[in-house]
């Protein structure tokens, strides 16, 4: 029969949990029928290892209860009490002790020396095992990330964070274990989830949040009549949401976040209305609005047909309202109904105007151009004519008197001339009066003394050399003496005579300066030539040469040289193509 080894140690420091565990071990050994030779070990031959197991906390440590302290390679262990204390009785020697607790890193202390009858103190600090937690917070309805949501781990002190612009959050190095994580955001319902962190693992925990929303509904009516108004836009400025009233004036704005809002209304025919409304979670807030009806504005401008001259005092009739234009030709009307109105404009002396003005948009500016009555225009014309006649009457009378006087004087002169002619008519049997003497001198013929010198050459007549006389020498042509040739000069061969009409010399010949009297026959001849020259010029023929020849002919005719006069008269006719040879070259 084997003896059972009974460990006898110090009674103090052994907690109830240790006692229970030892009892269970002994019971198991008895039941299993395992016997050891009974050996009595003296307590004086034992040694002890004791100490405190803690976890880090600020500047001190917190005791850990339930930490298993076991001897490596031995079936000997102890469990810390509520104060974190443990005590292990061992035979003298060197041992390795292991400290473990779920959620904490296991720590092994090696080379612990145990001496007989002595106690070895060994304090140990356990660190919790770490894990990472991360996730994303989004709107359940839209799926959009929620920025700045507050994420809190309830079981851990000072463990919280906020989501970034992408709605993500993260906790690093959290002790392993099971926790409750709560996410909160102003207008959203709080969400709490449970999560278990594993050692050295990344755990993902996402949240979807629902807004705490409510609705606003109501009815829009006319303040004066109380009737419902359709087509009014009711909007919430803060939420950028709106809705139009139906035929019964009802509207509803749904899914508004909890909070205070300002309602605004818009309709062309009504003044804008406002109201402050508080939206509560899961509730419908009623907001009825009453609006004031706006009048339609009509501005009428009345002017003359030119559109620039205003007509003051014109009567303008719009619907059942009548008003007159001011000094600028304008008048305005405030009309209740927004519709198309008939316009009538009246003014004495002008045609009555009728038309329409469309006020369905709430405002209209109409320009009326009025035309004068035809009879009024006739009277105005007569009045202006009479006024002009009165202004010009003295001038007209003066002109008439002058005309009558002139006619009277002419008549008297005609009568006087007729009487003189009657006295000059010879009576029967009497000789006719002698013919008046013919002028016999140049002064008698032309009424002025003869010129001092009759032009003899082209240069005398025109004051410059004749272009028909080319220079005779090199020096005359170029103004410098000719260079002496360095070679034998060639014999000069005169050019052949031109086949055309020979050069016509228009230079004045020497004439006799003694004045003579031209005959009527030669004078008629030269007058006929001058008439032909004028006729040629009227047809576009250049008569400059003919004029020069004709002047020479008259000069020779005056001196009595009929032959030369006839010569230059023929030259004048030749230059205009009337002499049978064509125009002079």
Buried (B, 14 or more C-beta within 10 A) or exposed (E): EEEBEEEEBEEEBBBEBBEEBEEEEEEEBEEEEEEEEEEEBEEEEBBBBBBBBBBEEEEEBEBBBEBBBBBEEEEBBBBBBEEBBBBBBBBEEEBBBBBBBEBBBEBEBEEBEBEEEEBBEBEBBBEBBBBBBBBBBBBBEEEEBBEEBBBBBEEBEEBBBEBBEEBBBBBEEBBBBEBEBBBBBEBBBEBEEEBEBEBEEEBEBBBBBEBBBBBBBBBBBBBEEEEBBBBBBBBBEEBEBBBBBBEEBBBEBEEBBBBEBEBBBBBEBBEEBEBEBEBBEEEEBEBEBBBEBBBBBBBBBBBBEEEEEBBEEBBBBBBEEEBEBBEEBBBEBEBEEBEEBEBBBBBEEBBEBEEEBBBEEEEBEBEBBBEBBEEEEEEEEEEEEEEEEEEEEEEEEEEEEEEEEEEEEEEEEEEEEEEEEEEEEEEEEEEEEEEEEEEEEBEEBEEEEBEEEBBBEBBEBEEEEBEEEEEEEEEEEEEEEEEEEEEEEEEEEEEEEEEEEEEEEBBBEEBEEEBBBBEEEBBEBBEEBBEBBBEBBEEEBEBEBBBBBBBBBBBBBBBBBBEBBBBBBBBBBBBBBBBEBEBBE
